[in-house]
Amino acid sequence: GLTVFHIVFFSAQAFSLRRCASALMAWQAAEGPAGCGSEQAVAATTKAPSAGTCSPSPGYGVAVGGTFMFLACIGTTLTIPFLQSRRDELGCDGLCYGSQVSLRNGLGLLGAVVLGRLSDRFGRRPLLCLGVLGNLLSISISIVENSIWGMWLALVPSALLNQTFSITKALFTDYFPGTDRVAEAERSGAIGRLGMAFGFAMMLGSGAGSRVASDYQQAQSIGFVVTLASAPLIWLMPVPEASSAALPVHVGAGKGMWNSLRRWATLPVLRTPGARLLMCLRFFMSLAFHLFQVILMPSLHRRFAFTPADHGLLMAFIGFVYAMSQGFVAKPLIRMCAGSDSDNTNLLCACMVLLAFTR
C-alpha cells in the first residue's frame, strides 16, 4: 500500500511539475524579448541595453541560484542523520560503504565531464533540470526499495546526473566575465555565496532531519517535495548569452560523446605545469578526504554511540562553519591576496597545511 501511494504521489507531482514548466515556458514566450525570464531577453539586453528594457543583474541571478541550491541541497541533507543507522540496519559494513563511495565518485567523475561539456553546448538550464530529475529518481528508488540493492541502485541516477552544484557554479562564472583581478574577486564572491547556501542547507537539513522525520523513509519523502519545489527556480535564473550559445564544433572533430571526452582529455591547458600541479593537488586532497570520511562516520557510531540526532547536530555544525568560511572569509582573503601570484600560492599552501593538521 505504501508503494502504491508513493507511485501515485510521485506521478501527480511529476504531472504538476510538467504543467508548471509548460506554463513558465508559455509565459516566457508571451513576454518576448522584453521579458526578464527568457534567455533571449537576457541576451538581447546584454547586447544592447536601452531605457525601458528589463535586464536582470548578476546579483539577481546569484540570489536566485543560491536559493535554488539551498532548496536542492536541503532535499538531500534531510536524510543525513539516518544514513549510518540505515546502513547498520541493512548490514552495510565499512567495505560496503567504501565501495558505494567509490561508485558514487566514479559516476560523478563521468557525469561531471559529460554533463559539463553538454552544458557548454546546450546551455545550463537543461542540465540543471536533468540534475533535479536524477535526484528525484534516486529519492524515489530509496523510498520504494528499502534494501541493500535499493541503496546501490539509488546511487546511480544522482551520482551520474546531479551535477547541479558544478553547473550552477559555471553559470555564476558566466555572470562575471573578464580576467582582471576585480572580475576574479567578484566571481570568487559569487561562488562563495553559492557555497554559503550549500553550507546553510547542510546545517538546516542535517539539524532538522531528525526532528521533522521519524525515520529514513519519511525524511526521503519530505526531501522529494523540497527538491521538487526547487525546480521552478531554474527558469527564473537569467542565463547570459555566453552560456546559452552553443560552442562551435572543432574542425575534424566528431559530435559523439567519446570525441567530447577525448577533446576534454587533450585540452591544451592540461599540458601546462600549473594545471598538472592543481590536478595532482586536487587528486590527493580528494583521496585524503574520502579515506577520512569513510572511516569517520562508522567510527562515530561505534565509539560514541551516535544517534541520528547526534549525527545531524555534527553535520549541522560542519555546515555552519562551511557557510561562514565560504560567505564571509573566502572573498576577503582572495581580495587580500590579489596583489601577486605568490600571495595566492601562500594562501593555498596555508589552507592545505591547516587541513592536514586538522586531519
MOJOTA-V441686 format. One record per helix or strand. SS is the DSSP state (alpha for helix, beta for strand). FROM is the first residue (numbers start at 0). TO is the last residue. If there is no record, write none. Layout:
SS|FROM|TO  SS|FROM|TO
This chain:
alpha|1|33  alpha|38|46  alpha|57|76  alpha|79|89  alpha|93|121  alpha|123|143  alpha|147|160  alpha|163|174  alpha|180|211  alpha|215|235  alpha|240|243  alpha|256|264  alpha|267|270  alpha|272|303  alpha|307|335  alpha|340|357
